[in-house]
Amino acid sequence: MGEVVGAGLLAHVPTIVLPEETRKELNEGREISLVPGLRKLRADVFETLDYDTVVVLDSHWATTVEFVVSAQPRRAGLFTSEELPRGMCRMPYDYPGDPELAHSVARFAQRHGTWITPIDDPFLPVYYATINLWTYLGQGLPEKKWVSIGVCQTGDAEDHLRLGRALADGIRALPGRRVLLVASGALSHTFWPLRELRAHESSDPSHIRTPEARAADEERIEWFERGDHAQVLRTMPEFLDHKPEARFGHYLMMIGALGEERCTAPGRAYSAYENSVGTGQMHLWFDRPADGWTGDAAPDTDPSEAAA
């Protein structure tokens, strides 16, 4: 039986792949904490933990009529961002995918009342919410497989939780498969207007777009750090007022796979809470508890079971 052996809510902001000199110029001469945080996370987890596949829950990949899972046997090329081509330009990437896992997840769509399609088209775009984190956490580890799953722009919180449930079942259905989940995205996510933006490039959280958004982020960080995912889920309607990235779909898919409100895994901070032109960013890692994510036995994973 496969299992999720670790999970993280990680920031992918363009700043992390800029040259160090540029990062410091934008941040009053100081390094942003997100970069050394990723390096430490790689050393602590990605280079040491026993795992086969990383599944990135990609907040930049927005589908419309279904969830899509990348199913290519390999993804390789050069990535230039349409959003910021000056800073993310011709970035090389080359990593194996996991078609078996992609198809396994899709087989559980009906059980959970959702729609999931694995796509192996070699021309399917990739996004920097995946590539920026692979650059730090996957490059140089050629045997580790990487898969991306997009958010669905017509889906609500329940839809993203359903995707997570199917993801968990798809992983469990593969004997011995060990998977890391990466919810790639921000907390509150409102940018400063263009004519004001360059005055707010420092990582200091005083530059978060509103004091209320900062307070909402910091409240949820406290809940994450003590493992109170139930409170995060209960207060999702209030958090949506502060426009979390992708309506927090990346986190919802992750926690859907980890047991939702029954998951009490505490988060370890791998960065400070930082600003990125108005948005709230932080790295948090959740280790698998010794007795499992919820302390319960794994449910049956027969995909022929109809959705409830």
KAFENRA-V859048 format. One record per residue. NEAR is the number of other ideal C-beta (glycine too) atoms within 10 Angstrom. Layout:
near=<NEAR NEAR>
//
This chain:
near=<11 22 17 24 18 19 27 24 27 28 30 30 22 16 23 20 22 19 9 10 8 11 18 14 12 18 18 10 7 12 12 25 20 24 17 12 23 23 12 14 21 18 10 14 19 22 12 9 13 6 18 17 22 25 29 29 32 30 26 23 23 15 17 10 11 18 26 23 28 25 21 22 12 11 20 11 14 9 20 13 18 9 10 15 10 9 15 19 12 9 18 11 17 12 21 17 21 25 18 17 25 25 15 24 29 22 18 26 21 16 19 22 14 21 19 24 14 22 15 14 9 10 6 14 9 20 21 26 28 30 28 25 26 26 20 19 24 22 16 10 14 9 7 20 21 25 27 27 28 28 27 24 12 10 24 14 17 12 21 25 22 25 32 26 20 31 30 26 25 28 26 21 19 20 7 8 22 17 26 23 27 28 27 29 27 25 28 25 22 18 14 18 10 8 7 11 13 10 10 18 18 17 23 14 17 9 19 29 21 12 9 12 23 20 13 21 24 16 15 26 18 12 19 23 13 12 15 17 26 15 15 19 20 12 14 15 8 10 21 13 11 22 18 27 24 27 20 30 30 31 31 29 32 29 28 25 29 23 20 18 14 13 23 16 21 16 22 16 15 24 21 15 20 24 23 24 22 20 25 27 29 25 23 24 22 24 16 17 14 6 8 16 23 16 12 10 7 15 11 8 19 11 16 7 14 7 12 6>
//
